[in-house]
Amino acid sequence: MTRFPVLSLLAFACTASLAIAQHDDAKPPQTIVQIAAEAGQFHTLVAAVKAAGLAETLSGKGPFTVFAPTDEAFAKLGKDAIANLLKPENKDKLTAILTYHVVGKKVPAEQVVQLKELTSLQGSPLAIVAKGGKVTIGGANIQATDIAASNGVIHVIDSVILPPAEPNLVE
């Protein structure tokens, strides 16, 4: 009779050890920057984050929520505007734009739709409108949500949003 509990305990211990060993071999969770770099649709965003010196910050502990414009979203600004923003002398402008896309806490989609605004790391509020099954943030349409990262979450947007106090940043 005592063999069954002992054998069950041994079987459980072996299974638990195997599960832990398999978990250790699993790929560690990626940061927001790593996910964006590998996604294939955020080349301009990643280049801008690096040019602004924000890659280390957005690879840090967080948590962050990033409203990430796609390459198509950046293309709406025009090639000249993008090239101008990526110049070292425009680092402050670029940083202001990029930090306007970031919130200093993790805000999943289910919470975003319940809010009227969020405060960006840039300091200005981001207006949220949820209407007719669509959600916008700062006027940009949210296209995909809740891309989980080790240090936060990414929501994909279709436009680059500009801080209201500085609408001429891309000139």
N, C-alpha and C positions, 0 to 999 in steps of 0.2 A: 504494500500500500504506500509506503514512503517513496518508492521508486517513481511513481507517476508525478508527484509534485516536483521532485528533483529533476526528472527528465524535462518536464514542462519549463521549469526555471532555466535549465541549460539551453533549451531550444529558444526561449525568449531572449536570453543573453546573446546567443549567436546571431539571431535575427537583428537584434538591436545593434550589435557591433557591425554587422554587414551594412545596415542602413546608415550608420554614422560614417563608415568608410566610404560608402558611395557618395554621401553628401559632401565629404571633404574633397572628393575628386571633381565635384560639380564646379562649373565656371562661376567665379564670384560675380555678384551683381555689378553692373556697370554704372558709371556716373552719368549724369546728364550730358556732359561733353562727349564721353565715349559713345553713348547711344546716338547722339546727333552726328558724330563723325562717321559712324558706320551705317547710318540709315539711307544714305544716298540721295536725300532730298534737301539736305541742309548744308551744302558745301559753302555757300556764301555766309550763312550764319556762323559756321565754325571759323571761317577765315576772319570774319569780323570780331568774333569773341577773342581770337588770338591776337589780332591787331590792337584791340582795346586793352589787352593784358588781363582779361577776365577768365581765361581758361582755368587757371589755378583755383580761383575763387569758386567757379561753377563746378569744379571737380572736387571741392571740399565737402565737409560734413553736411552742410545745409541745415535743415531742409529748404528746398527751393521749389517754386512752381515757375516753369518757364513757358511762356506763350511764344512758341517757336515759329517764326515765319519761314516758309519754304523758299527754295531757290526761285520759284515762280513769283512769290510775294516780293522778294527783293528785286526781281526783274522789272516790276511795275515802277520802281524808282528810276530806272534807266541806268545804262552802263556808266555814263559819266558821273552820275550822282554817287553810285557805289564806289567807283574808282576814287572819287574825291574823298569820300568818307574813310576809305582805307589808308589814306595818306597819314603819316605820323603826325603832321601838324594839325590834323583834325581828330586826334584821339579823344579829346574831351567831348566833342560832338557825338562821336561814335559811342562812347561810353554812356552818355546820356540817353541815347536811343536804345541801346541794348539793355540797360538797367531798367528802362521803362517797360520792358517785356518780362521782368522777373519780379516775383513776390517772395519775400523772405520767410515763407512757411509753405508747407505742403497743403495744397487746396485741390482735392479731387473734384471731378466734374459734378458730382452730386451736390457738392457744397457751392461750386461756382454758380450754378443755376438758381440758387436760393439768395444770392447776394445782388446788391445794386452796384457795388464797387469794391475794388481792392486797392490797397496802397502799394505802389511799385517801389522797388529799391531806389529808383531815381528820385522818389519823393512825391510824385504827382499821383493822383488817383486814376485808376483805370475803370471807366464806366462799363457796366455789364448790362446787357439787355437780352432777356430770354423771352421770345415771342414766336408763336406759330411753329414750335418745334425747332427753331434756330436760336443759336446763342452767339452774341457778338461781344467782343472785349475791345474797348477803345475803337469801335467801329469795324474791327476785323472779324470775319466769320471764323468761328472755331470749327475746324474740319475733322479733327480726330482728338480723342481725349484719353487721359489716364495711361500714358506710356510711362510705366513705372521704372524708376532709376533707384540706385542705392542711396541717393541723396535728395530725392524728391520726385517730381512728376512733370511730364511734358504734355502740353496741349498744343496741337498744331493749328496755326492760323494762316489765312490766305493773304494777308497784307502786313506790311511793316507799319507799326503804329508809332506816331510821333508824340512826344510830350506836349500837352496843350500850351504850356508856357513858352515853348520854343518850337513853333511850327516851321521855322525856316532852317532847321538843322541840316537838311539835305541840299541846300543851295551851295 
